[in-house]
Amino acid sequence: MSRTFTRLKTLGVLSLLLGSAGGAFAGPGQAFAADGAGTATVKQASGALSIDGVVETDEGGAPAGEWVGADALTIAGVTDGGGNAHGAAIYVKYDADNLYVGAVIQDPTPMINENTGSNIWNGDNLELFFGTADLANKPDGMLPSDVQVVISGSVSNGAQSYVFTNGNFAFPAFPLAAKRAADKKGYTLEAAIPLGELGLTEPWDGKQMLMNAVLNDGGSSGRGQWGWTTTGETKKKFRSQWGLASLEPGTAPAQNITADVSVSDANMVTVTGQTQGVAGKDVTLLVTGPGGTGSPVYVDQTTSDAQGRYSFRFPMTSASVAGADAGIYTATVGGEGVARPASVTFDFTPGSPAPDDPPIVYPGGGGGSTTGGAGTGDDGSGGQTGGGDQGDKPALTDIAGHWAADAIQRAVALGIVTGYEDETFRPDRAVTRGEFAVMLSRAFKPAAAAGLLGFKDADAVPAWAADAVGRAAGAGWIGGYEDGTFRAGQPITRAELAAMAVRAMGWTPEASAVPAFADAAAIAPWARPYAALAAEKGLMNGRGGNLFVPGGITTRAEAAQLLIRMLDAKTTEGG
């Protein structure tokens, strides 16, 4: 499976980008003591492995075919009173995109799992635990950055999986297949887990990671206690008892994109480069950081020219880049037909001469206000003053033929959104929570008294968004996270977008409502009623394949389209 970046609207693109840009690892020369736990070498695959549920072994039981040479993570299990064995041999390999897992499982009642979604752990399944950062930190528990992947093959529900990290469940689609043994006393399970889901980058450089594997047999009283390096359900998440997996040094895939970055005295960042053998295709930019945090702060997309050349240029200010603090940032570029993304780093120091909120100057008219009120841009940059028909408008040179062009033009005319100083709208750029609060407040003008309502990170909410965030929060349209933060600079997800839209409309969803999207199980329970009502009322559609993509990042075009639909619905309702 090649690592390809397509339109930002497509499923999983940010996951792929983030997987390429993030991750901290022990180098191949770092000493490590495994505390008596297991060790294994993860061999590099000669090519992509076929995921068909068939794990070949020879007459002696050693891995054969595509799995030849793979080390085994052995789960001894038990032999029950009826003489039936419970256990597993788990083989792992890698390539530039995936960690391949092939398991040969002994289970006298195989592939019994009546559960779905995040409950599949409570049946026949295989749990995998990965720690790719801070290897020397080994508490009796998991770090937030550690990743749990649960894969299951069920007779009744088919192949299922989920990924758990940073306290959140996710349901990314990746190849997974299971096959019951002919004697019905076992089964095989294969998966290709994207390295981006594990925070793993450039695995061929001899990286290491902590790892554990646990076999769960839903039909046994000992369910969940058989692990590669642990015994018992309660200890499977003890990082202190995980084993050490060393990735075999190998060959990097071909690089067919270059990237260079520069920062001007005016704090303008320019990222340029060229693709080889690919031209006139989408090129995607992701900026993360600072300090290797991996958090996305800027996303953009352009099309390369006939020679494959591309260029991105954007200001590094608190208005243009979420959380533009001093530090080292990483710019990662990839695109259609790109074999492997390229990353470059740059050092940014805020301050003069770049203003914090640069005014936008439109053709034929003056600059806008920078007060943070109705005359500012969506991201705090100065826009035109006033509301309704505001006279001269930017030409918006980049929306012709765009699917949301009409909605964007209406939203600009109404003063809900604005363009940029270079006369672009950048419809596929991500929208932050703070930016959407500004757009929402412009469109619906909440009457609630302004105030940040005690958000722990109130000081981090940019001045241009503070009033809008306070008013929208006071009106009950938006809220913070469980830790009391608002996270104004964080890109807004589609699940969050649905909830904010429904609340702003004054609608009350049915608590038990479930949307008719194919990935409804992947939508967090709190968000399902909002997604269902937003879809029912025609505010939000899926993204292809009848997928809602709850964790997908909202683009400026999607935000403009949604707000126009909301205004139209208000008009229809007489609101």
C-alpha positions as CSV (number, residue, x, y, z in Angstrom):
1,M,0.0,0.0,0.0
2,S,1.7,3.2,-1.1
3,R,1.6,6.2,1.1
4,T,-0.3,8.7,-1.0
5,F,-1.7,12.1,0.0
6,T,-4.9,13.1,-1.9
7,R,-7.4,15.8,-1.2
8,L,-7.7,16.9,2.4
9,K,-11.3,15.9,2.3
10,T,-10.4,12.2,1.9
11,L,-10.4,9.7,4.8
12,G,-7.1,9.3,6.7
13,V,-4.9,11.8,4.9
14,L,-3.9,13.6,8.1
15,S,-3.3,10.3,9.8
16,L,-0.8,9.5,7.0
17,L,0.8,12.9,7.3
18,L,1.1,12.8,11.0
19,G,2.5,9.3,10.9
20,S,5.3,10.6,8.6
21,A,6.1,13.6,10.7
22,G,6.0,12.3,14.2
23,G,7.5,9.8,16.5
24,A,10.5,9.6,18.9
25,F,12.6,6.5,19.1
26,A,15.6,4.9,20.7
27,G,18.4,4.7,18.2
28,P,19.9,1.4,17.2
29,G,22.9,2.0,19.5
30,Q,20.9,2.8,22.7
31,A,21.3,0.4,25.5
32,F,18.2,-1.1,26.8
33,A,17.4,-3.7,29.5
34,A,14.1,-5.6,28.9
35,D,13.6,-6.5,32.6
36,G,13.6,-10.2,31.7
37,A,10.8,-9.8,29.1
38,G,10.9,-11.1,25.6
39,T,12.9,-9.7,22.7
40,A,12.2,-10.0,19.0
41,T,13.6,-8.7,15.7
42,V,11.1,-7.3,13.2
43,K,12.4,-8.2,9.7
44,Q,11.9,-5.9,6.7
45,A,9.5,-7.4,4.2
46,S,10.7,-7.6,0.6
47,G,7.4,-6.2,-0.5
48,A,3.8,-5.6,0.6
49,L,2.4,-8.7,2.2
50,S,-1.0,-10.0,1.1
51,I,-3.6,-9.9,3.9
52,D,-5.8,-12.9,3.3
53,G,-5.8,-14.6,6.7
54,V,-3.4,-17.3,5.5
55,V,-0.2,-17.5,7.6
56,E,2.0,-20.1,6.0
57,T,4.1,-22.5,8.0
58,D,6.3,-25.4,7.0
59,E,6.1,-29.0,8.3
60,G,8.0,-28.1,11.4
61,G,5.7,-25.2,12.2
62,A,8.2,-22.5,11.2
63,P,6.9,-19.5,9.2
64,A,7.0,-19.9,5.5
65,G,6.0,-18.1,2.3
66,E,5.7,-14.3,2.9
67,W,6.4,-14.9,6.6
68,V,9.6,-16.8,6.2
69,G,12.3,-15.6,8.6
70,A,10.0,-13.8,10.9
71,D,10.6,-14.0,14.6
72,A,7.8,-15.4,16.7
73,L,6.2,-13.7,19.7
74,T,5.1,-16.9,21.5
75,I,2.1,-16.9,23.8
76,A,2.2,-20.2,25.7
77,G,-1.4,-20.0,27.0
78,V,-2.7,-23.1,28.7
79,T,-4.1,-26.6,28.1
80,D,-7.5,-26.9,29.5
81,G,-9.1,-29.9,31.3
82,G,-10.3,-31.3,28.0
83,G,-6.8,-31.3,26.6
84,N,-7.4,-28.4,24.3
85,A,-4.5,-26.0,23.8
86,H,-4.9,-22.2,24.0
87,G,-1.9,-20.1,22.7
88,A,-0.5,-18.3,19.8
89,A,2.6,-17.7,17.6
90,I,2.6,-14.1,16.3
91,Y,4.9,-13.1,13.5
92,V,5.8,-9.4,12.6
93,K,7.4,-7.8,9.6
94,Y,7.5,-4.2,8.3
95,D,7.8,-2.1,5.2
96,A,7.8,1.6,4.6
97,D,4.1,1.9,5.3
98,N,2.9,-0.9,7.5
99,L,3.7,-3.2,10.4
100,Y,2.5,-6.6,9.3
101,V,1.1,-9.0,11.9
102,G,0.4,-12.7,11.3
103,A,-0.9,-14.8,14.1
104,V,-1.4,-18.6,14.3
105,I,-3.8,-19.1,17.2
106,Q,-4.9,-22.2,19.1
107,D,-8.4,-21.9,20.4
108,P,-10.9,-24.8,20.7
109,T,-13.8,-22.4,20.2
110,P,-12.3,-20.1,17.5
111,M,-13.5,-16.7,16.2
112,I,-16.4,-16.2,18.7
113,N,-17.0,-12.5,19.2
114,E,-20.5,-11.1,19.3
115,N,-19.3,-7.6,20.2
116,T,-18.7,-4.6,18.0
117,G,-16.9,-1.3,18.1
118,S,-14.8,-0.6,21.2
119,N,-16.3,-3.7,22.9
120,I,-14.5,-6.3,20.7
121,W,-11.9,-6.8,23.4
122,N,-14.5,-8.8,25.3
123,G,-14.4,-11.8,22.9
124,D,-11.9,-13.7,20.8
125,N,-9.2,-11.2,19.8
126,L,-5.6,-10.3,19.8
127,E,-4.4,-7.2,21.7
128,L,-1.1,-5.5,20.6
129,F,0.6,-2.8,22.7
130,F,3.3,-0.5,21.3
131,G,5.5,2.1,23.0
132,T,7.6,4.0,20.4
133,A,8.6,7.0,22.5
134,D,10.5,7.4,25.8
135,L,11.6,3.8,26.0
136,A,13.4,4.2,29.3
137,N,10.2,5.3,31.0
138,K,8.6,2.1,32.2
139,P,5.7,2.6,34.7
140,D,3.2,0.0,35.7
141,G,0.8,1.3,33.2
142,M,0.7,2.9,29.8
143,L,2.0,6.3,28.7
144,P,-0.5,8.6,26.8
145,S,1.6,8.1,23.7
146,D,1.4,4.3,23.8
147,V,-0.8,2.6,21.4
148,Q,-3.2,-0.4,21.9
149,V,-4.4,-2.1,18.7
150,V,-7.1,-4.7,19.1
151,I,-7.8,-7.0,16.1
152,S,-10.5,-9.7,15.9
153,G,-11.9,-12.2,13.4
154,S,-15.5,-13.1,14.2
155,V,-17.7,-15.7,12.6
156,S,-20.7,-13.5,13.1
157,N,-19.3,-10.0,12.7
158,G,-16.3,-10.5,10.5
159,A,-12.9,-8.8,10.9
160,Q,-12.9,-5.8,13.3
161,S,-10.3,-3.6,14.9
162,Y,-9.7,-0.4,16.9
163,V,-6.8,1.7,18.0
164,F,-6.6,3.3,21.5
165,T,-4.2,6.1,22.3
166,N,-4.2,9.3,24.3
167,G,-7.4,8.2,26.0
168,N,-9.3,8.0,22.7
169,F,-10.7,5.1,20.6
170,A,-10.3,5.3,16.8
171,F,-11.4,3.0,14.1
172,P,-9.1,3.5,11.1
173,A,-9.6,1.2,8.2
174,F,-6.7,-1.1,7.5
175,P,-6.4,-4.5,5.9
176,L,-7.4,-7.3,8.3
177,A,-8.4,-10.9,7.6
178,A,-9.1,-14.1,9.6
179,K,-9.4,-17.7,8.6
180,R,-10.6,-20.6,10.8
181,A,-8.5,-23.8,10.9
182,A,-9.8,-26.9,9.2
183,D,-9.9,-28.8,12.5
184,K,-11.9,-25.9,14.0
185,K,-9.5,-25.7,16.9
186,G,-7.8,-22.6,16.0
187,Y,-7.5,-19.8,13.4
188,T,-5.1,-17.4,11.7
189,L,-5.3,-13.6,11.8
190,E,-3.4,-11.2,9.6
191,A,-3.3,-7.4,9.6
192,A,-1.4,-4.5,8.0
193,I,-1.3,-1.8,10.6
194,P,-0.2,1.6,9.2
195,L,3.0,2.9,10.8
196,G,1.3,6.3,11.2
197,E,-1.1,4.8,13.7
198,L,1.9,3.7,15.8
199,G,3.8,7.0,15.6
200,L,6.5,5.1,13.7
201,T,8.6,6.8,11.1
202,E,11.6,5.6,9.0
203,P,11.6,2.1,10.5
204,W,14.5,1.0,8.3
205,D,16.9,3.0,10.4
206,G,17.1,0.4,13.1
207,K,14.4,1.7,15.5
208,Q,13.3,0.0,18.7
209,M,9.9,-0.2,20.4
210,L,8.4,-1.7,23.5
211,M,5.8,-4.3,22.6
212,N,3.4,-6.8,24.1
213,A,0.9,-9.2,22.6
214,V,-2.1,-10.7,24.5
215,L,-4.4,-13.5,23.4
216,N,-8.0,-13.2,24.5
217,D,-10.3,-16.2,24.3
218,G,-13.9,-15.1,25.0
219,G,-15.0,-18.6,25.7
220,S,-12.5,-19.4,28.4
221,S,-12.5,-18.5,32.1
222,G,-8.9,-17.4,31.6
223,R,-9.9,-14.8,29.0
224,G,-7.2,-12.2,28.6
225,Q,-4.5,-13.5,30.8
226,W,-2.1,-15.0,28.2
227,G,0.5,-12.6,27.0
228,W,3.9,-12.6,25.3
229,T,5.6,-10.9,28.3
230,T,2.8,-10.8,31.0
231,T,0.5,-13.1,32.9
232,G,-2.9,-11.9,33.8
233,E,-5.5,-9.4,32.6
234,T,-4.4,-6.7,35.1
235,K,-0.8,-6.6,33.9
236,K,-1.1,-6.6,30.2
237,K,-0.8,-2.8,30.1
238,F,2.2,-2.7,32.4
239,R,4.8,-1.0,30.2
240,S,7.4,-2.1,32.7
241,Q,6.8,-5.7,31.6
242,W,6.6,-5.3,27.9
243,G,9.2,-6.8,25.6
244,L,11.6,-5.1,23.3
245,A,11.2,-5.3,19.5
246,S,14.1,-4.2,17.3
247,L,13.3,-3.3,13.7
248,E,15.9,-4.8,11.4
249,P,17.9,-2.1,9.6
250,G,16.9,-2.1,6.0
251,T,16.6,-0.1,2.8
252,A,14.7,3.1,2.5
253,P,12.1,3.4,-0.3
254,A,12.9,5.7,-3.2
255,Q,12.4,9.5,-2.6
256,N,10.8,11.3,-5.4
257,I,10.0,14.7,-3.8
258,T,12.4,17.4,-2.5
259,A,11.6,20.1,0.1
260,D,13.4,23.3,1.2
261,V,12.2,25.8,3.7
262,S,13.1,29.4,4.5
263,V,11.8,32.0,7.0
264,S,12.0,35.7,6.0
265,D,12.7,38.6,8.3
266,A,9.0,39.3,8.2
267,N,8.3,35.8,9.5
268,M,7.0,34.5,6.2
269,V,7.6,30.8,5.7
270,T,8.3,29.5,2.2
271,V,8.3,25.8,1.5
272,T,9.4,24.8,-2.1
273,G,10.4,21.7,-3.9
274,Q,9.9,19.4,-6.8
275,T,8.5,16.0,-7.5
276,Q,10.3,13.6,-9.9
277,G,8.2,11.7,-12.4
278,V,5.0,13.3,-11.1
279,A,3.6,16.6,-12.3
280,G,0.4,18.6,-12.2
281,K,-0.8,16.7,-9.1
282,D,-1.9,17.6,-5.6
283,V,0.9,18.4,-3.1
284,T,0.0,18.5,0.6
285,L,1.8,20.4,3.3
286,L,1.6,19.7,7.0
287,V,3.4,21.8,9.6
288,T,3.8,20.3,13.1
289,G,5.4,21.3,16.3
290,P,7.1,23.1,17.9
291,G,9.6,21.0,19.6
292,G,8.7,17.7,17.9
293,T,5.2,17.6,19.6
294,G,3.7,16.2,16.4
295,S,0.6,18.5,16.8
296,P,-0.7,19.9,13.5
297,V,-0.5,23.7,13.3
298,Y,-0.9,24.4,9.6
299,V,-2.2,22.4,6.6
300,D,-2.3,23.5,3.0
301,Q,-2.5,22.1,-0.5
302,T,-1.5,23.2,-3.9
303,T,-1.0,21.7,-7.4
304,S,2.5,21.1,-8.9
305,D,3.3,22.7,-12.2
306,A,4.3,20.9,-15.5
307,Q,7.8,20.3,-14.1
308,G,6.6,19.0,-10.8
309,R,7.5,22.2,-8.9
310,Y,5.4,23.4,-6.0
311,S,5.5,26.3,-3.5
312,F,3.8,27.2,-0.2
313,R,4.0,30.6,1.5
314,F,2.3,31.6,4.7
315,P,2.9,34.0,7.6
316,M,4.0,32.6,11.0
317,T,1.7,34.6,13.4
318,S,-0.7,33.6,16.0
319,A,-3.4,34.6,13.5
320,S,-2.3,32.3,10.7
321,V,-0.8,29.3,12.5
322,A,-2.4,27.8,15.6
323,G,-0.1,28.1,18.6
324,A,2.8,29.8,16.8
325,D,5.2,29.7,19.7
326,A,9.0,29.9,19.5
327,G,10.7,26.6,18.6
328,I,11.6,24.1,15.9
329,Y,8.8,23.2,13.5
330,T,8.6,20.4,11.0
331,A,7.2,20.8,7.5
332,T,6.2,17.6,5.7
333,V,5.2,17.4,2.1
334,G,3.7,14.6,0.1
335,G,1.2,14.1,-2.6
336,E,-0.4,12.1,-5.4
337,G,2.3,9.7,-6.7
338,V,4.8,10.5,-4.0
339,A,6.5,7.4,-2.8
340,R,7.7,8.8,0.5
341,P,7.0,12.2,2.1
342,A,9.9,14.6,2.7
343,S,10.3,16.6,5.9
344,V,12.3,19.7,6.7
345,T,12.6,21.7,9.9
346,F,12.8,25.4,10.6
347,D,13.3,27.6,13.6
348,F,10.7,30.3,14.3
349,T,10.9,33.1,16.8
350,P,7.8,35.3,17.2
351,G,8.0,39.0,17.3
352,S,8.9,42.1,15.2
353,P,8.7,42.9,12.4
354,A,5.7,40.7,11.6
355,P,2.5,42.0,13.2
356,D,0.5,39.6,15.3
357,D,-2.7,40.3,13.3
358,P,-1.7,41.5,9.8
359,P,-4.3,43.5,8.0
360,I,-5.8,42.1,4.7
361,V,-5.8,44.7,1.9
362,Y,-8.5,44.1,-0.8
363,P,-8.3,45.3,-4.3
364,G,-9.9,48.8,-4.6
365,G,-10.4,49.2,-0.9
366,G,-8.5,49.8,2.3
367,G,-7.3,47.4,5.0
368,G,-9.5,46.0,7.7
369,S,-9.8,46.4,11.4
370,T,-7.5,44.4,13.7
371,T,-9.7,44.7,16.8
372,G,-10.8,41.1,16.8
373,G,-14.5,42.0,16.2
374,A,-16.7,41.8,13.1
375,G,-14.1,43.4,10.9
376,T,-11.4,40.8,11.4
377,G,-10.5,37.7,9.2
378,D,-11.5,34.2,10.2
379,D,-8.1,33.6,11.8
380,G,-7.7,37.0,13.4
381,S,-6.2,38.8,10.4
382,G,-7.8,42.1,9.5
383,G,-10.8,41.9,7.2
384,Q,-13.3,44.4,5.9
385,T,-15.4,46.3,8.4
386,G,-19.1,46.1,8.7
387,G,-21.6,43.3,7.8
388,G,-23.9,42.5,5.0
389,D,-23.0,44.1,1.7
390,Q,-19.5,45.3,2.3
391,G,-18.6,46.8,-1.1
392,D,-15.4,45.6,-2.7
393,K,-14.7,41.9,-2.1
394,P,-11.6,39.9,-2.8
395,A,-11.5,38.2,-6.2
396,L,-10.8,34.8,-4.5
397,T,-8.7,33.4,-7.3
398,D,-8.7,29.8,-6.0
399,I,-12.4,28.8,-5.8
400,A,-13.4,28.7,-9.5
401,G,-14.8,25.2,-10.1
402,H,-14.7,24.3,-6.4
403,W,-17.6,22.2,-5.2
404,A,-18.3,24.9,-2.5
405,A,-17.7,28.0,-4.6
406,D,-21.3,29.3,-4.3
407,A,-21.5,28.8,-0.6
408,I,-18.1,30.5,-0.1
409,Q,-19.1,33.5,-2.2
410,R,-22.3,33.8,-0.2
411,A,-20.5,33.5,3.1
412,V,-18.0,36.1,2.1
413,A,-20.8,38.5,1.0
414,L,-22.5,38.1,4.3
415,G,-19.2,38.8,6.2
416,I,-19.1,35.4,7.8
417,V,-15.8,34.4,6.3
418,T,-13.1,36.4,4.5
419,G,-10.3,35.8,2.0
420,Y,-6.6,36.3,2.4
421,E,-4.3,39.2,1.4
422,D,-3.2,37.3,-1.7
423,E,-6.8,37.1,-2.9
424,T,-7.2,33.4,-2.2
425,F,-9.7,31.7,0.1
426,R,-7.7,28.4,0.6
427,P,-10.8,26.3,0.7
428,D,-9.0,23.1,1.7
429,R,-7.1,24.5,4.6
430,A,-8.0,23.2,8.0
431,V,-10.2,25.3,10.4
432,T,-9.3,25.6,14.1
433,R,-11.8,25.6,17.0
434,G,-11.1,29.3,17.6
435,E,-11.7,30.2,13.9
436,F,-15.0,28.3,13.7
437,A,-16.1,30.0,16.9
438,V,-15.5,33.4,15.1
439,M,-17.4,32.3,12.0
440,L,-20.3,30.9,14.0
441,S,-20.6,34.0,16.1
442,R,-20.6,36.2,13.0
443,A,-23.4,34.2,11.5
444,F,-25.7,33.9,14.5
445,K,-24.6,36.7,16.8
446,P,-25.1,35.0,20.2
447,A,-26.5,37.4,22.8
448,A,-24.8,35.7,25.8
449,A,-22.3,37.8,27.7
450,A,-18.7,37.4,26.6
451,G,-16.3,35.6,28.8
452,L,-14.0,32.6,28.6
453,L,-15.9,30.9,31.3
454,G,-13.0,29.6,33.2
455,F,-11.2,27.6,30.5
456,K,-7.8,26.6,31.9
457,D,-6.1,27.7,28.7
458,A,-8.0,31.0,28.4
459,D,-4.6,32.8,28.1
460,A,-3.9,30.8,25.0
461,V,-7.1,31.8,23.2
462,P,-6.0,34.5,20.7
463,A,-7.3,38.0,21.4
464,W,-9.1,38.0,18.0
465,A,-11.1,34.9,19.0
466,A,-11.6,35.5,22.7
467,D,-14.9,37.5,22.4
468,A,-16.4,35.0,19.9
469,V,-15.4,32.0,22.0
470,G,-16.8,33.5,25.1
471,R,-20.1,34.4,23.5
472,A,-20.5,31.0,21.8
473,A,-19.6,29.2,25.0
474,G,-22.0,31.4,27.0
475,A,-24.8,30.5,24.6
476,G,-24.1,26.8,25.1
477,W,-23.0,26.2,21.5
478,I,-19.4,25.2,22.3
479,G,-17.7,23.6,25.2
480,G,-14.3,22.6,26.4
481,Y,-12.6,19.2,27.0
482,E,-12.6,17.1,30.1
483,D,-9.4,18.7,31.3
484,G,-11.0,22.1,31.3
485,T,-9.3,23.4,28.2
486,F,-10.8,24.9,25.1
487,R,-7.8,24.3,22.7
488,A,-8.6,27.2,20.3
489,G,-5.7,26.4,18.0
490,Q,-6.7,22.7,17.5
491,P,-8.3,21.8,14.2
492,I,-12.0,21.1,14.6
493,T,-13.2,17.6,13.9
494,R,-16.4,16.8,12.0
495,A,-17.9,15.3,15.2
496,E,-17.3,18.5,17.1
497,L,-18.6,20.5,14.1
498,A,-21.9,18.6,14.1
499,A,-22.4,19.2,17.8
500,M,-21.7,22.9,17.5
501,A,-24.0,23.3,14.5
502,V,-27.0,21.5,16.1
503,R,-26.6,23.4,19.4
504,A,-26.4,26.8,17.5
505,M,-29.6,25.9,15.7
506,G,-31.3,25.4,19.0
507,W,-32.2,21.8,18.1
508,T,-32.3,18.9,20.7
509,P,-31.3,15.5,19.3
510,E,-32.7,12.2,20.4
511,A,-30.2,10.8,22.8
512,S,-30.6,7.3,21.3
513,A,-30.3,8.5,17.7
514,V,-27.7,6.7,15.5
515,P,-26.8,8.1,12.1
516,A,-27.1,5.9,9.0
517,F,-23.4,6.3,8.1
518,A,-21.3,3.2,7.4
519,D,-18.9,4.2,10.1
520,A,-21.5,5.1,12.8
521,A,-19.8,2.8,15.3
522,A,-16.7,4.9,14.9
523,I,-18.5,8.1,16.1
524,A,-18.1,8.7,19.8
525,P,-21.4,8.0,21.6
526,W,-21.8,11.6,22.7
527,A,-21.5,12.8,19.1
528,R,-23.8,10.2,17.4
529,P,-27.1,12.0,18.1
530,Y,-25.7,15.3,16.8
531,A,-24.3,13.7,13.7
532,A,-27.6,12.0,13.1
533,L,-29.6,15.2,13.4
534,A,-27.1,17.2,11.4
535,A,-27.4,14.7,8.6
536,E,-31.2,14.4,8.9
537,K,-31.6,18.2,8.6
538,G,-29.3,18.4,5.6
539,L,-26.6,20.3,7.3
540,M,-23.8,17.8,6.8
541,N,-23.2,15.0,4.3
542,G,-20.7,12.1,4.3
543,R,-17.4,12.1,2.6
544,G,-17.8,9.3,0.1
545,G,-18.6,5.6,0.7
546,N,-21.3,6.8,3.1
547,L,-18.6,7.6,5.7
548,F,-19.1,10.4,8.2
549,V,-15.4,10.4,9.2
550,P,-16.0,11.8,12.8
551,G,-12.3,12.5,13.4
552,G,-11.8,14.2,10.0
553,I,-10.5,17.7,10.1
554,T,-12.9,20.3,8.8
555,T,-11.8,22.5,5.9
556,R,-12.7,26.2,5.3
557,A,-14.9,25.1,2.4
558,E,-16.9,22.7,4.6
559,A,-17.3,25.3,7.3
560,A,-18.6,27.9,4.8
561,Q,-21.0,25.4,3.3
562,L,-22.3,24.4,6.7
563,L,-22.9,27.9,7.9
564,I,-24.8,28.8,4.7
565,R,-27.0,25.7,5.1
566,M,-27.6,26.7,8.8
567,L,-28.7,30.2,7.8
568,D,-31.0,28.8,5.1
569,A,-32.5,26.4,7.6
570,K,-33.1,29.3,10.0
571,T,-34.9,31.2,7.3
572,T,-37.1,28.2,6.5
573,E,-37.9,27.7,10.1
574,G,-38.6,31.4,10.5
575,G,-35.8,31.9,13.0
